[in-house]
Amino acid sequence: MPFSTEIEERLALLQEKYEAMGQDMVSYLDGLLHAEFLTYWDYIHLDTLLSLQNPKTPFPDEEIFIIYHQITELYFKLVLHECGQITKAHPLTADFFATRLRRINQYFEALTQSFGIMVDGMEKDQFLKFRMSLLPASGFQSGQYRMIEIYATDFINLVARDKREELRNASIDEQFEYLYWKFGATELSTGKKTLTLKQFEKKYAKTFIELGKTSIHYNFNALYHQLKAASQSTIALENELKQLDVNVNVNWPLVHYKSAVRYLNREPDEIKATGGTNWQKYLPPRFQKRIFYPELWSEKEVEEWGKGWVESVITKVF
């Protein structure tokens, strides 16, 4: 039976492809002939994926805790995938930038909307027991999340609020010592670094500093200003940047804050978070005033950053 015109065209194209690479097409066709059909579970390594949950205690809800954090890190990987596309695009256009940012915003919105799993999806008594077996590990130690922050803005905007002006012209190495999140992982009584922070810095400090240096001219804020200077239309891009600012610096920390209040608040004293992180001052956006793109917001919006969200969350909880 003769080949259809479609098949003949494909074979001709394949022949050209393999000849250009100095390869024998017949050998590849033999490989295709003997290969097994691809299955969904093999393609996504489903069995391996479902074997990666290893609770440390017999409490059933610990598995929920593990799976949700794994899902979170997979979303962060998707975000970093988009970060790479944006920073490596040559030439970069405002439309391409805005489209990729829209994807990132969708990832964060999906995470924020699903965080009810962590707020109400576990029994409080179970959580307060199994969490003690996790010390000193903490979600604070998400290296991918810190990389997203570095890609998103100028390094100085990640420095603790009371040190920004002083260190505005300092080196990345000097600014790194005063990043805002470090002050969220200090011992409440002594102010010393927790073991959680020491472990985190040992694993990621070099990576963060190197990324900060390579991103000086390629972080989202820098790229936005380059496009604006080139007279590209940036209205859609500005909207996505502002949404990213809210998603990462208000909505995401606030759902964590809500979860911490749900599980760790105990009047009149609060239960320490795993790793001893100072969640009461570390999570609320109005304390940190961490803003990726301050020039895109009005003075009033900056002054009231996160205030309304915090008040609404506290009202609902109490």
C-alpha positions in Angstrom: 0.0 0.0 0.0 1.6 3.3 -1.1 2.3 6.1 1.5 -0.1 9.0 1.5 1.3 12.4 0.4 1.3 13.5 4.1 3.5 10.6 5.2 5.9 11.1 2.2 6.3 14.8 3.1 7.1 14.0 6.7 9.6 11.3 5.7 11.3 13.8 3.4 11.5 16.3 6.2 12.9 13.7 8.6 15.5 12.7 6.0 16.6 16.3 5.7 16.8 16.6 9.5 18.9 13.6 10.1 21.2 14.3 7.1 21.9 17.7 8.5 23.1 16.1 11.7 25.0 13.4 9.9 22.7 10.7 11.2 21.1 7.7 9.5 17.3 8.0 9.5 16.8 4.3 9.1 18.5 3.6 12.4 16.1 6.1 14.1 13.1 4.5 12.4 14.3 1.1 13.8 14.4 2.6 17.2 10.9 3.9 16.8 9.7 0.5 15.6 10.9 -1.2 18.7 10.0 1.5 21.3 7.1 1.0 23.7 4.2 3.5 23.5 4.5 6.3 26.0 2.1 6.2 29.0 0.9 9.1 31.1 2.3 7.7 34.4 5.7 7.1 32.9 5.9 10.5 31.3 5.3 12.4 34.6 7.0 9.8 36.7 3.8 9.3 38.7 5.0 6.4 40.8 8.1 8.3 41.9 6.1 11.5 42.5 3.6 9.7 44.8 6.4 8.0 46.7 7.9 11.3 47.9 5.7 11.8 50.9 7.4 10.4 54.0 5.7 11.6 57.2 7.7 11.6 60.4 4.8 10.9 62.7 1.6 8.7 62.7 -0.7 11.7 62.5 -2.7 11.5 59.2 -2.8 15.2 58.6 0.9 15.4 58.4 0.6 14.0 54.8 -1.6 16.9 53.9 1.1 19.3 55.2 3.8 17.6 53.2 1.9 17.3 49.9 0.8 21.0 50.0 4.3 22.2 50.5 5.5 20.0 47.7 2.8 21.5 45.4 3.9 24.9 46.5 7.5 24.2 45.5 6.3 22.9 42.1 4.5 26.2 41.5 7.6 28.1 42.5 9.5 26.0 39.9 6.9 27.1 37.3 7.5 30.8 38.4 11.2 30.4 38.0 10.7 28.9 34.6 8.9 32.0 33.5 11.6 34.2 35.2 14.2 32.5 33.1 12.2 33.1 29.9 11.8 36.8 30.7 15.5 37.5 31.6 16.8 35.5 28.7 14.6 36.9 26.0 16.5 38.9 23.3 15.1 41.2 22.3 12.6 41.5 25.2 9.3 43.2 24.4 6.8 44.6 26.8 4.1 42.3 25.4 6.2 39.2 26.0 7.2 40.4 29.5 3.5 41.1 30.4 2.4 37.7 29.1 4.9 35.8 31.1 4.1 37.9 34.2 0.5 37.1 33.8 1.4 33.4 34.0 3.4 34.1 37.2 0.5 36.0 38.7 -1.8 33.1 37.9 0.5 30.7 39.7 0.6 32.8 42.8 -3.2 33.3 42.7 -3.7 29.6 42.5 -1.4 29.1 45.5 -3.1 31.8 47.5 -6.6 30.6 46.8 -5.6 27.0 47.7 -4.0 28.0 51.0 -7.2 27.2 52.8 -5.8 23.7 52.9 -3.2 25.0 55.3 -5.6 27.3 57.2 -8.6 25.0 57.7 -7.5 21.7 56.2 -5.8 20.1 59.2 -6.9 19.4 62.7 -5.2 21.9 65.0 -4.3 19.3 67.7 -2.7 17.1 65.1 -0.7 19.9 63.6 0.6 21.2 67.0 1.9 17.7 67.7 3.4 16.6 64.5 5.1 20.0 63.9 7.4 19.3 66.8 9.0 16.5 64.9 9.9 18.9 62.1 12.2 21.1 64.0 14.2 23.1 63.0 12.9 22.8 59.4 10.5 25.6 58.3 8.8 26.8 55.1 10.9 29.8 55.7 13.7 27.8 54.1 12.2 27.9 50.6 15.2 28.8 48.4 13.1 29.0 45.3 10.8 31.6 46.9 13.9 33.8 47.7 15.1 33.4 44.1 11.8 34.6 42.8 12.1 37.7 45.0 15.6 38.4 43.6 14.4 38.1 40.0 11.4 40.4 40.8 13.1 43.5 42.0 16.3 45.5 42.8 18.2 43.8 45.6 17.9 46.9 47.8 14.1 46.5 47.9 14.6 43.2 49.8 16.7 44.8 52.5 15.0 45.4 55.9 13.0 48.6 55.9 15.1 50.4 58.4 18.3 49.7 56.5 17.3 50.5 52.9 18.4 54.2 52.8 21.7 53.5 54.6 22.6 50.6 52.2 21.2 52.0 49.0 24.6 52.3 47.4 26.2 49.3 49.1 27.3 46.2 47.4 25.1 43.1 47.0 27.3 41.3 49.5 26.8 44.1 52.1 23.0 44.3 51.4 22.7 40.5 51.7 23.5 40.7 55.4 20.4 42.8 56.0 17.8 41.1 53.9 14.4 41.4 55.5 13.7 37.7 55.9 16.8 37.2 58.1 15.1 39.3 60.8 12.2 36.9 60.7 14.4 34.0 61.8 16.0 35.3 64.9 15.5 34.0 68.4 12.8 36.0 70.0 14.6 36.4 73.3 18.2 37.0 72.2 18.0 38.3 68.7 20.6 35.7 67.6 20.2 33.7 64.4 18.1 30.5 64.7 19.5 27.2 63.6 16.8 27.4 60.8 18.5 30.6 59.5 22.0 29.2 59.9 21.1 26.1 57.9 19.4 28.2 55.2 22.4 30.5 54.8 24.8 27.6 54.6 22.9 26.0 51.7 21.8 29.1 49.7 23.8 32.2 50.6 26.3 31.9 47.7 23.4 31.2 45.3 21.4 34.2 46.4 24.4 36.6 46.3 25.4 35.4 42.8 21.9 35.7 41.5 21.6 39.2 43.0 24.8 40.2 41.1 23.7 38.7 37.8 20.3 40.2 38.1 21.3 43.8 38.7 20.5 44.7 35.1 18.1 41.8 34.4 15.6 41.8 37.4 12.0 42.7 36.5 12.3 46.3 37.8 15.5 47.0 35.8 14.0 45.4 32.7 10.8 47.4 33.0 12.8 50.7 33.2 14.8 49.7 30.1 11.7 49.1 28.1 10.1 52.3 29.3 13.3 54.2 28.3 13.1 52.6 24.9 9.6 54.1 24.5 7.7 50.8 24.5 4.1 50.9 25.6 4.2 49.6 29.2 0.7 50.0 30.5 -0.2 46.3 30.4 3.2 45.5 31.8 2.8 48.0 34.7 -0.6 46.4 35.6 1.0 42.9 35.8 4.0 44.2 37.8 1.6 45.8 40.3 -0.4 42.6 40.5 2.8 40.7 41.1 3.7 43.1 43.9 0.3 42.5 45.6 0.4 38.7 45.0 3.9 38.2 46.4 4.2 40.9 49.1 0.6 41.1 50.4 -1.6 38.2 49.6 0.9 35.4 49.9 2.4 36.5 53.3 -1.1 37.2 54.6 -2.5 33.8 53.9 0.6 32.5 55.9 -0.2 35.0 58.6 -3.8 33.8 58.7 -2.6 30.2 59.0 -0.1 31.2 61.8 -2.9 32.9 63.7 -5.1 29.8 63.2 -2.5 27.4 64.5 0.0 29.3 66.6 -1.9 32.1 68.3 -2.6 31.3 71.9 -3.7 34.2 74.1 -1.9 35.8 75.9 1.2 34.0 74.5 1.9 32.8 71.0 3.3 29.4 70.2 6.7 29.7 68.4 6.7 28.7 64.8 8.9 25.8 63.7 12.5 27.0 63.6 11.6 29.8 66.0 10.7 32.3 63.2 9.3 35.6 64.4 6.1 35.3 62.4 4.2 38.1 64.1 6.6 40.7 62.7 7.9 38.8 59.7 4.6 38.1 57.9 2.4 41.2 58.1 3.1 43.4 55.0 2.4 46.7 56.8 5.5 46.0 59.1 7.9 45.0 56.3 6.7 47.6 53.7 8.4 45.3 51.1 7.4 46.7 47.7 9.0 45.5 44.5 7.9 48.5 42.4 7.5 51.5 44.7 7.4 54.0 41.8 4.2 52.4 40.5 2.3 53.1 43.7 1.0 56.4 45.1 2.4 57.8 48.4 -0.9 56.8 50.1 -0.8 53.3 48.8 2.7 52.8 50.0 1.9 54.2 53.4 -1.1 51.9 53.8 0.6 48.9 52.2 -1.2 45.8 53.4 -3.0 47.5 56.2 -6.5 46.8 54.9 -5.8 43.1 54.3 -4.3 42.6 57.7 -7.2 44.2 59.4 -9.7 42.2 57.5 -7.9 38.9 58.3 -7.7 39.7 62.0 -11.4 40.6 62.0 -12.4 37.4 60.4 -10.2 35.2 62.7 -11.2 36.9 65.9 
